[in-house]
């Protein structure tokens, strides 16, 4: 059964720092890997989707990489801002199945 | 981009009553939708997979008689929480899978969620 682990569970950084969030999954036969952002009490905002044939995706200050063979992904956030404070969720699916989520990393960026 | 809506966005009900939550794909047809539940400070847990025109597939530990799922059309799936109890209070989120032929197969588009409080 696919399990997704995110490290660290929580992270506090000062504004301007570059940071890396980690995600690992047990079954490497994934189809998609997605990173989401969730603000308190809100729904999900999709940040980046990496298909299994891809190695990375970039959007603005965000860069996500995928190493499918080792079962790992990282989300890199450059020049962090207080507005980046949120919970970041990593999720994977195998072809045809639902996304399975990790427990998330709660990020706090102080000004 | 693909848009998924949920209704209601929040609901308060009394213990023992039933609550229906709707999930709609607004600009695409979705043969498959998913229902998730999220307790406070927890991650999303998959409850069931809803396929248009057939019975839903429930995850282990999810009571199918308590959480009734109906996917009667290609744009609408409903989740009915029957005989709700305070422990059913949670954030329920649906998603719809991208249609075949779309640029990113098997991508899921999420609704904004429904917060259920059972008193």
Contacts between the chains, C-beta under 8 A, distances in Angstrom:
chain1	res1	chain2	res2	distance
A	31	B	105	7.8
A	31	B	106	5.3
A	32	B	104	7.5
A	32	B	106	5.7
A	32	B	107	6.4
A	34	B	107	7.7
A	34	B	108	7.8
A	36	B	110	7.9
A	41	B	115	7.6
A	42	B	112	7.6
A	42	B	113	7.4
A	43	B	93	6.3
A	43	B	110	6.2
A	43	B	111	6.8
A	43	B	112	4.1
A	43	B	113	4.3
A	44	B	44	7.9
A	44	B	93	7.0
A	44	B	110	4.6
A	46	B	109	7.9
A	46	B	110	7.3
A	49	B	104	6.2
A	49	B	107	6.0
A	51	B	104	6.8
A	89	B	43	6.6
A	89	B	44	7.3
A	91	B	44	7.9
A	93	B	106	6.1
A	93	B	108	7.6
A	95	B	106	6.4
A	96	B	106	6.7
A	97	B	49	7.8
A	98	B	34	4.5
A	98	B	46	5.1
A	98	B	49	5.9
A	98	B	95	7.7
A	98	B	108	7.2
A	99	B	34	7.6
A	99	B	46	7.8
A	99	B	95	7.4
A	99	B	108	5.5
A	100	B	46	6.9
A	101	B	36	7.9
A	101	B	43	4.7
A	101	B	44	4.6
A	101	B	45	7.8
A	102	B	43	6.3
A	103	B	42	7.2
A	103	B	43	4.5
A	104	B	43	5.6
